[in-house]
Amino acid sequence: MTGLVLGESARSVDRTAWVFREERQIQLLYFLTDMLMYWLALSLATLTRWDTLAQIDFLALHRDRLICLIILAAAMIMAGSYRTSCITDRFDAVYYAVLAAAIAGLVSFALTSVLTAEYRTISRRELVVSAGLGAVLIACWRYYAASVVARFQTMHRYFFILGSPINAERIAKAIANNRSGGRIEAQFVTLDALKEKVRRRKEESNPNFMPVEDAIIALEEHSHGQLDEIIEFCREHCRRTFLHPTLRDVMLFQRHHLQAIAGIPLIEVASQQAASPYLNLKRLIDLTAAATGLLAALPICMVTALAIKLTSPGPILYVQERLGRGGKPFRIYKFRSMTAGPELRNDAGHVLATENDPRITPVGRFIRKHRIDEIPQLFNVLRGDMSLIGPRPAWREFYETNRAALPLIDQRLAVRPGLTCLSHVLGTYFSEAEDRLLYDLVYINTLSLMTDLRILISTIRIVLSGKGAQ
């Protein structure tokens, strides 16, 4: 039984690659227009300096305006103002954009206390005027655009609802009666029916298969034994997956990722992170930070290389093949922290270091404690093999050996491996594989700029103190 279907479009629309491209194009249009509106506001704000207009260094002024735009772009992305729901709903489209513009204005104004007038051309009055004017211009544009964009079939939201027929039909009806903005439709299906739909779509659209629509899991309390199987399937094949929580779930999840769709409380439990707009910003941050970090760490690298060469025979760098995003192999670089020689292996592949491993040299123990051995991996970040932050890269045998015991282990390959990660800042080199996987899945499911900033700040503390990195 495929259940009750609400809305003809939910049955017939095939969201293939061109649909996703159109969605990205609409988001890009919003982004560029937001930036254009704010640039116009900055330009109009400059007219308030009519008495000194002829004396302005316009090259320096454009530099300051560009910095303001970068701050606004970061605030917009962090506020989630380019999500489909924020683009098609008039209220949300205006609310999140104005909120981001206000935050950007406050951050820009705060920077003026650090950068005195001799280091900047833009004035505080211009920042205040442009923040207010920019918020108005962006709000007007977004209010009008939301009603237009909501008509695009690409921007319609479709949900497959799995679980109890009673709960699913109630949620489907609530979504069908939704009048809060944007077009949302729902379809109740069994897991077997959804698997069959995915199988057919793969055959029809191969090799450009894209994830199916969003999923809502609405199980009754006594049926939660099916939850793991459903979430694992939806994580791989659905764009975003939400759980309609029971009272027990609410106690466990508390406010984590709680949101409402058509008045129904839902908790996001999985998503296709490849669609996240933050990933583009993340790559730009990686390139900038890796290049800067390599230059800044050059003296430390030279001292470390000399210490390794003088205290133990063998190469300075340790090179090994690891698996990156999507299972693509690459060569990773580290400062050698163990004695040179054949690498120890057992039936499970590589032998991980233990707390008192005799293979670790005195210099190696120090550089491992302060993560100095990881510095050469900044070169891997520049090449695109790795990111600054992400699950630590592992070798092929690690995945092959642990798949039976850790069925979700391949989820680590959904993002680029990182130079540091949650298991580095909360665990140790010697944490169990299951604990490391838990850290990695938590990171992947909460991937955001704020998450990366917290991990980066914690990593700096560990590098300086050596805490938690035995």
Secondary structure as the mmCIF struct_conf table of DSSP 4:
data_model
#
loop_
_struct_conf.conf_type_id
_struct_conf.id
_struct_conf.beg_label_comp_id
_struct_conf.beg_label_asym_id
_struct_conf.beg_label_seq_id
_struct_conf.end_label_comp_id
_struct_conf.end_label_asym_id
_struct_conf.end_label_seq_id
STRN STRN1 VAL A 5 LEU A 6
HELX_RH_AL_P HELX_RH_AL_P1 GLU A 8 SER A 12
HELX_RH_AL_P HELX_RH_AL_P2 ALA A 17 THR A 46
HELX_RH_3T_P HELX_RH_3T_P1 LEU A 47 ARG A 49
TURN_TY1_P TURN_TY1_P1 TRP A 50 THR A 52
HELX_RH_3T_P HELX_RH_3T_P2 LEU A 53 GLN A 55
HELX_RH_AL_P HELX_RH_AL_P3 PHE A 58 ALA A 79
TURN_TY1_P TURN_TY1_P2 GLY A 80 TYR A 82
BEND BEND1 ARG A 83 ARG A 83
HELX_RH_AL_P HELX_RH_AL_P4 THR A 84 THR A 88
HELX_RH_AL_P HELX_RH_AL_P5 ARG A 90 LEU A 111
TURN_TY1_P TURN_TY1_P3 THR A 112 VAL A 114
BEND BEND2 LEU A 115 LEU A 115
HELX_RH_3T_P HELX_RH_3T_P3 ALA A 117 TYR A 119
BEND BEND3 ILE A 122 ILE A 122
HELX_RH_AL_P HELX_RH_AL_P6 ARG A 124 VAL A 149
TURN_TY1_P TURN_TY1_P4 ALA A 150 ARG A 151
BEND BEND4 PHE A 152 PHE A 152
HELX_RH_3T_P HELX_RH_3T_P4 GLN A 153 MET A 155
STRN STRN2 ARG A 157 GLY A 163
HELX_RH_AL_P HELX_RH_AL_P7 PRO A 165 ALA A 176
TURN_TY1_P TURN_TY1_P5 ASN A 177 ASN A 177
BEND BEND5 SER A 180 GLY A 182
STRN STRN3 ILE A 184 PHE A 188
HELX_RH_AL_P HELX_RH_AL_P8 LEU A 191 SER A 205
TURN_TY1_P TURN_TY1_P6 ASN A 206 PRO A 207
BEND BEND6 ASN A 208 ASN A 208
STRN STRN4 VAL A 212 VAL A 212
STRN STRN5 ASP A 214 ALA A 218
HELX_RH_3T_P HELX_RH_3T_P5 GLU A 221 GLN A 226
HELX_RH_AL_P HELX_RH_AL_P9 LEU A 227 HIS A 237
STRN STRN6 CYS A 238 CYS A 238
BEND BEND7 ARG A 239 ARG A 239
STRN STRN7 ARG A 240 LEU A 243
HELX_RH_AL_P HELX_RH_AL_P10 LEU A 247 PHE A 253
TURN_TY1_P TURN_TY1_P7 GLN A 254 HIS A 257
STRN STRN8 LEU A 258 ILE A 261
TURN_TY1_P TURN_TY1_P8 ALA A 262 GLY A 263
STRN STRN9 ILE A 264 SER A 271
HELX_RH_3T_P HELX_RH_3T_P6 GLN A 273 ALA A 275
TURN_TY1_P TURN_TY1_P9 PRO A 277 PRO A 277
HELX_RH_AL_P HELX_RH_AL_P11 TYR A 278 ALA A 296
TURN_TY1_P TURN_TY1_P10 ALA A 297 ALA A 297
HELX_RH_AL_P HELX_RH_AL_P12 LEU A 298 THR A 311
BEND BEND8 SER A 312 GLY A 314
BEND BEND9 ILE A 316 ILE A 316
STRN STRN10 LEU A 317 LEU A 323
HELX_RH_3T_P HELX_RH_3T_P7 ARG A 325 GLY A 327
STRN STRN11 PRO A 329 PHE A 335
STRN STRN12 MET A 338 MET A 338
BEND BEND10 GLY A 341 PRO A 342
HELX_LH_PP_P HELX_LH_PP_P1 GLU A 343 LEU A 344
STRN STRN13 ARG A 345 ASN A 346
TURN_TY1_P TURN_TY1_P11 ASP A 347 ALA A 348
STRN STRN14 GLY A 349 HIS A 350
HELX_LH_PP_P HELX_LH_PP_P2 VAL A 351 ALA A 353
TURN_TY1_P TURN_TY1_P12 GLU A 355 ASN A 356
TURN_TY1_P TURN_TY1_P13 PRO A 358 ARG A 359
STRN STRN15 ILE A 360 ILE A 360
HELX_RH_AL_P HELX_RH_AL_P13 PRO A 362 LYS A 369
TURN_TY1_P TURN_TY1_P14 HIS A 370 ARG A 371
HELX_RH_3T_P HELX_RH_3T_P8 ILE A 372 GLU A 374
TURN_TY1_P TURN_TY1_P15 ILE A 375 PRO A 376
HELX_RH_AL_P HELX_RH_AL_P14 GLN A 377 ARG A 383
TURN_TY1_P TURN_TY1_P16 GLY A 384 GLY A 384
BEND BEND11 ASP A 385 ASP A 385
STRN STRN16 SER A 387 ILE A 389
BEND BEND12 GLY A 390 PRO A 391
HELX_LH_PP_P HELX_LH_PP_P3 ARG A 392 PRO A 393
STRN STRN17 ALA A 394 ALA A 394
HELX_RH_AL_P HELX_RH_AL_P15 ARG A 396 ASN A 402
TURN_TY1_P TURN_TY1_P17 ARG A 403 ALA A 405
TURN_TY1_P TURN_TY1_P18 PRO A 407 LEU A 408
HELX_RH_3T_P HELX_RH_3T_P9 ILE A 409 ALA A 414
BEND BEND13 VAL A 415 VAL A 415
STRN STRN18 GLY A 418 THR A 420
HELX_RH_AL_P HELX_RH_AL_P16 LEU A 422 LEU A 426
BEND BEND14 GLY A 427 GLY A 427
TURN_TY1_P TURN_TY1_P19 TYR A 429 PHE A 430
HELX_RH_AL_P HELX_RH_AL_P17 ALA A 433 ASN A 445
TURN_TY1_P TURN_TY1_P20 THR A 446 THR A 446
BEND BEND15 SER A 448 SER A 448
HELX_RH_AL_P HELX_RH_AL_P18 LEU A 449 SER A 465
TURN_TY1_P TURN_TY1_P21 LYS A 467 GLY A 468
#
